[in-house]
Amino acid sequence: MSTPSNTPPSIITEAATFIGIDYHKKYSVWHAVDAAGSDLGKGRIGHHSPHDFTTLVKRWPNPADKAG
């Protein structure tokens, strides 16, 4: 039986995109930056369209998908 490791999972940050979202009553405001802190975009999403959140996240590739 193996024991759990105390090592946190590795995080791929070279190509990471960080998206901050402020949730408000009727809409949310988002701001995306890359690992270097460069601005990738800002915007507002109405809560009447949850599909817009999915579209937002899919705008940038997930570097973990390429990790093997």
C-alpha positions in Angstrom: 0.0 0.0 0.0 1.4 3.4 -1.0 1.3 6.4 1.2 0.0 9.7 0.0 2.6 12.2 -1.0 2.8 15.7 0.6 4.1 17.1 -2.7 1.6 19.5 -4.2 0.6 18.8 -7.8 2.8 20.6 -10.4 1.3 23.6 -12.0 2.2 24.4 -15.6 2.6 28.2 -15.6 4.6 28.9 -18.8 1.5 29.0 -20.9 -1.1 29.5 -18.2 -3.9 31.9 -18.4 -5.4 33.3 -15.2 -9.0 34.6 -15.3 -10.3 36.7 -12.4 -14.1 37.0 -12.2 -16.1 39.3 -10.0 -19.6 38.0 -9.7 -22.4 40.6 -9.4 -26.1 40.2 -9.1 -26.9 40.4 -12.8 -23.6 40.1 -14.5 -19.9 39.2 -13.9 -16.8 41.2 -14.9 -13.7 39.2 -15.9 -10.0 40.0 -16.5 -7.5 37.5 -18.0 -3.7 37.7 -17.8 -1.0 35.3 -18.8 1.8 33.9 -16.5 3.9 37.0 -17.1 1.0 39.3 -16.1 0.3 40.6 -19.6 -3.3 41.7 -20.2 -5.2 39.2 -22.4 -8.6 40.9 -22.1 -11.4 42.2 -20.0 -15.1 42.1 -20.3 -18.6 41.6 -18.8 -20.8 38.6 -19.0 -24.6 38.6 -18.3 -25.8 35.8 -16.1 -28.6 35.1 -18.5 -26.1 33.3 -20.8 -24.0 30.7 -19.0 -22.7 29.6 -22.4 -20.7 32.8 -22.5 -18.6 31.6 -19.5 -17.7 28.4 -21.3 -16.8 30.4 -24.4 -14.6 32.7 -22.3 -12.6 29.8 -20.8 -12.2 28.1 -24.1 -10.6 31.2 -25.6 -7.2 30.2 -24.2 -5.7 26.7 -24.4 -5.2 24.6 -21.3 -1.5 23.8 -21.0 -2.3 20.8 -18.9 -3.9 19.2 -22.0 -0.5 19.2 -23.6 1.3 17.7 -20.5 1.8 14.1 -20.8 
